[in-house]
Amino acid sequence: MPETPHIVSDVMTLTVVAVGRDAPFKEIVRTMEQWKVSALPVLEGEGRVIGVVSEADLLPKEEFRDRAMSLHEQRQRLSDVAKAGAVTAEELMSTPAVTVHPDVTLAQAARIMAVKHVKRLPVVDDLDMLQGIVSRADLLKVFLRSDEEIEEEVRRTVIAYLFPAFSHAIHVNVHEGVVTLRGQIGDTALVSVAARLVRAVEGVVDVESHLTGAPAGSEGE
């Protein structure tokens, strides 16, 4: 079977730039610029994450600087109006913070980012204490695996597992993360299973399956 998927703790960044709840607006902007990040966890106490302040939280102050809004527009954008007048991280931050635990798989973390429309996730323990941060770029690190490494895992964890009697006759080729399977197998019902298991191998970009049924009586030859 495919190996245990990588989890957030495998790729997360341990050194995290963060701000306290009382951090002033300009300090937040300076910190983002200095560290080239678009969002910062907001901490209290010994490091408990209570929110996240992002560039999107800061922009209303500039957007509403020199324009008057109708009462209707103000009612439609109450949150942005409030943030336009905010001066500290506590007033600016989005809360509760969208976070993730270290043992969550990379696929689950990617799904959270997509659903919540965020670019990075603070990584916290069961007490919401900051452990690290994981970004979109971190989740893509699995695609840096070499073709040779992917091929070895596919052979060892998928081909040898599903087709022990035919593994010698199945050819596995990997180019730029695309896995091509060719050969004859005993049970064609396993073709789709093989493709699904190969696709689950981290670093695989796509699967092209050209597996066919073996002639009767060829098993074990």
C-alpha positions as CSV (number, residue, x, y, z in Angstrom):
1,M,0.0,0.0,0.0
2,P,1.1,3.6,-0.5
3,E,3.2,5.0,2.3
4,T,1.7,7.2,5.0
5,P,1.0,10.7,3.5
6,H,3.2,13.6,4.6
7,I,1.7,15.7,7.3
8,V,1.9,19.4,8.0
9,S,4.8,19.0,10.5
10,D,6.9,17.5,7.7
11,V,6.9,20.8,5.7
12,M,5.9,23.6,8.0
13,T,8.2,26.5,8.9
14,L,9.1,26.6,12.5
15,T,10.3,30.2,12.7
16,V,7.1,32.3,12.6
17,V,6.8,36.0,12.5
18,A,3.9,37.1,14.6
19,V,2.5,40.2,16.5
20,G,0.8,40.7,19.8
21,R,-2.8,41.9,20.1
22,D,-1.7,45.5,20.9
23,A,0.7,45.8,17.9
24,P,-0.1,49.2,16.2
25,F,-1.1,49.4,12.6
26,K,2.2,50.7,11.2
27,E,4.2,48.1,13.1
28,I,2.1,45.4,11.4
29,V,2.8,47.0,8.0
30,R,6.5,47.3,8.7
31,T,6.7,43.7,9.9
32,M,5.0,42.4,6.8
33,E,7.3,44.4,4.6
34,Q,10.4,43.3,6.5
35,W,9.6,39.6,6.4
36,K,7.9,39.6,3.0
37,V,4.7,38.0,4.3
38,S,1.1,38.8,3.6
39,A,-0.4,37.7,6.9
40,L,0.7,37.5,10.6
41,P,-0.7,35.4,13.5
42,V,-1.8,37.5,16.4
43,L,-0.7,36.0,19.8
44,E,-1.5,36.5,23.4
45,G,0.1,35.2,26.6
46,E,2.8,32.7,25.9
47,G,2.0,32.2,22.3
48,R,-1.7,31.3,21.9
49,V,-3.1,32.2,18.5
50,I,-6.2,34.4,18.8
51,G,-6.4,35.7,15.2
52,V,-4.7,36.5,12.0
53,V,-4.2,39.9,10.5
54,S,-3.6,40.0,6.7
55,E,-3.1,42.6,4.0
56,A,-6.8,42.3,3.2
57,D,-7.5,43.5,6.8
58,L,-5.2,46.5,6.3
59,L,-6.5,47.7,2.9
60,P,-9.8,49.3,4.0
61,K,-7.9,52.1,5.8
62,E,-6.4,53.1,2.4
63,E,-9.6,52.4,0.4
64,F,-11.8,54.6,2.6
65,R,-9.2,57.3,3.1
66,D,-10.8,60.0,0.9
67,R,-14.2,58.8,-0.1
68,A,-17.6,59.2,1.5
69,M,-19.9,56.2,1.6
70,S,-23.6,56.2,1.6
71,L,-25.5,54.8,4.6
72,H,-26.5,51.8,2.5
73,E,-22.9,51.0,1.6
74,Q,-21.8,51.4,5.2
75,R,-24.4,48.9,6.3
76,Q,-23.3,46.5,3.6
77,R,-19.6,46.7,4.6
78,L,-19.7,47.1,8.4
79,S,-16.6,44.9,8.9
80,D,-14.5,46.9,6.4
81,V,-15.7,50.2,7.8
82,A,-14.7,49.0,11.3
83,K,-11.3,47.9,10.0
84,A,-10.8,51.3,8.3
85,G,-10.8,52.9,11.7
86,A,-8.8,50.2,13.5
87,V,-5.4,51.0,14.9
88,T,-4.2,47.7,16.6
89,A,-3.9,44.0,15.6
90,E,-6.8,43.1,17.9
91,E,-9.1,45.5,16.1
92,L,-7.8,44.4,12.6
93,M,-7.5,40.7,13.0
94,S,-9.8,38.0,11.6
95,T,-11.0,35.8,14.4
96,P,-11.2,33.0,15.2
97,A,-8.1,32.2,13.3
98,V,-8.1,29.5,10.6
99,T,-5.5,27.1,11.9
100,V,-4.3,23.6,11.4
101,H,-2.8,20.9,13.6
102,P,0.7,19.4,12.9
103,D,-0.7,15.9,12.2
104,V,-3.1,17.0,9.5
105,T,-2.2,15.7,6.0
106,L,-1.0,18.0,3.3
107,A,-4.1,17.3,1.3
108,Q,-6.4,18.3,4.2
109,A,-4.4,21.5,4.7
110,A,-4.7,22.3,1.0
111,R,-8.4,21.8,1.2
112,I,-8.7,24.1,4.2
113,M,-6.8,26.8,2.4
114,A,-9.0,26.5,-0.7
115,V,-12.3,26.6,1.2
116,K,-11.2,29.4,3.5
117,H,-9.4,31.4,0.8
118,V,-6.2,31.8,2.8
119,K,-2.6,31.5,1.7
120,R,-1.1,30.2,4.9
121,L,-2.2,28.5,8.1
122,P,-0.8,28.9,11.6
123,V,0.0,25.5,13.0
124,V,-1.2,25.0,16.6
125,D,-1.3,22.3,19.2
126,D,-4.4,21.3,21.2
127,L,-4.1,24.5,23.3
128,D,-3.9,26.7,20.3
129,M,-0.2,27.4,21.0
130,L,1.7,28.4,17.9
131,Q,4.0,25.6,16.6
132,G,4.8,26.9,13.2
133,I,3.2,28.0,9.9
134,V,2.4,26.3,6.6
135,S,2.1,28.1,3.3
136,R,0.9,27.2,-0.1
137,A,4.5,26.9,-1.2
138,D,5.1,24.4,1.6
139,L,2.3,22.2,0.4
140,L,3.8,22.1,-3.0
141,K,7.2,20.7,-1.8
142,V,6.0,17.2,-2.4
143,F,6.2,17.9,-6.1
144,L,10.0,18.4,-5.8
145,R,10.4,14.7,-5.4
146,S,12.5,13.2,-8.2
147,D,11.0,11.0,-10.9
148,E,13.3,8.2,-9.7
149,E,12.0,8.4,-6.1
150,I,8.4,8.4,-7.3
151,E,9.0,5.4,-9.5
152,E,10.6,3.5,-6.7
153,E,7.7,4.1,-4.4
154,V,5.1,3.2,-7.1
155,R,6.9,-0.1,-7.8
156,R,7.3,-1.0,-4.1
157,T,4.0,0.2,-2.7
158,V,1.5,-0.2,-5.5
159,I,2.7,-2.6,-8.2
160,A,4.3,-5.2,-5.8
161,Y,1.2,-4.9,-3.6
162,L,-1.5,-5.3,-6.3
163,F,0.2,-7.5,-8.8
164,P,2.8,-9.7,-7.0
165,A,2.6,-12.3,-9.8
166,F,2.9,-9.8,-12.6
167,S,5.1,-7.1,-11.1
168,H,8.1,-8.3,-13.3
169,A,6.0,-7.7,-16.4
170,I,4.7,-4.2,-15.5
171,H,6.7,-1.2,-16.7
172,V,6.6,2.0,-14.7
173,N,7.9,5.2,-16.3
174,V,7.9,8.6,-14.6
175,H,8.5,11.8,-16.4
176,E,8.0,15.2,-14.7
177,G,5.8,13.5,-12.2
178,V,3.5,11.9,-14.8
179,V,3.5,8.1,-14.2
180,T,2.9,5.7,-17.1
181,L,2.0,2.1,-16.4
182,R,2.3,-0.5,-19.2
183,G,2.0,-4.3,-19.1
184,Q,-0.4,-7.2,-18.6
185,I,-2.2,-8.1,-15.4
186,G,-4.4,-10.9,-14.3
187,D,-7.4,-8.9,-13.1
188,T,-8.4,-5.9,-15.2
189,A,-10.8,-4.9,-12.5
190,L,-7.7,-3.7,-10.6
191,V,-6.7,-1.2,-13.4
192,S,-8.7,1.6,-11.9
193,V,-7.5,0.7,-8.4
194,A,-3.9,0.9,-9.5
195,A,-4.4,4.3,-11.0
196,R,-6.1,5.6,-7.9
197,L,-3.3,4.3,-5.6
198,V,-0.6,5.7,-7.9
199,R,-2.3,9.1,-7.9
200,A,-2.2,9.0,-4.1
201,V,1.6,8.7,-4.1
202,E,2.9,12.2,-3.2
203,G,4.6,14.0,-6.0
204,V,2.6,12.3,-8.7
205,V,1.1,14.9,-11.2
206,D,-0.9,12.5,-13.3
207,V,-1.3,8.8,-14.2
208,E,-1.5,7.3,-17.7
209,S,-2.5,3.6,-17.5
210,H,-2.0,1.2,-20.4
211,L,-2.5,-2.0,-18.4
212,T,-4.2,-4.8,-20.2
213,G,-5.4,-8.3,-19.3
214,A,-2.9,-11.1,-19.4
215,P,-3.7,-14.2,-21.6
216,A,-5.2,-17.1,-19.8
217,G,-2.7,-19.3,-18.1
218,S,0.1,-16.6,-18.1
219,E,0.0,-15.9,-14.3
220,G,3.2,-16.7,-12.5
221,E,5.2,-17.3,-15.8
